[in-house]
Amino acid sequence: MRQRVGIARAFALSPRLLLLDEPFGMLDSLTRWDLQDVLVEVWNRTKVTAIMVTHDVDEAILLADRVIMMTNGPNATIGKILEVDLPRPRDRKALLEDPKFYAYRQEVLHFLAEYDHGPQAKAA
């Protein structure tokens, strides 16, 4: 409930930009899905630009128009930008039936595997 109030409070301020750092990270799956739906519902009404940090690949594809993937380490840079061209509003069940979802997912997972051991491993 606290997370839901936090989302409502953030949007109530009518921000021009919303920064979300792992907003659903410590939640169980059902609560996470519920709050993702709340976030999308509120975003559909406000259309505020949101930047969200997440380590959940499926969540990134579900919620984002662009997934910006970072390299590892203290000198991290933007490694790749993936444009997510899936229709909105997005329905979790429909996404799981869309081949494009799996192509996007594979692209992100491939990037993560490539940078899994950091830039030192690539140089070796």
Buried (B, 14 or more C-beta within 10 A) or exposed (E): EEBEEEBEEBBEEEEEEBEBEEBBEEBEEEBBBBBBBBBBEBBEEEEBEBEBEBEBBBBBBBBBEEBEBEBBEEEEEEBBEBEBEBEEEBBEEEBEEBEEBEEBBEBBEEBBEBBEEEBEEEEE
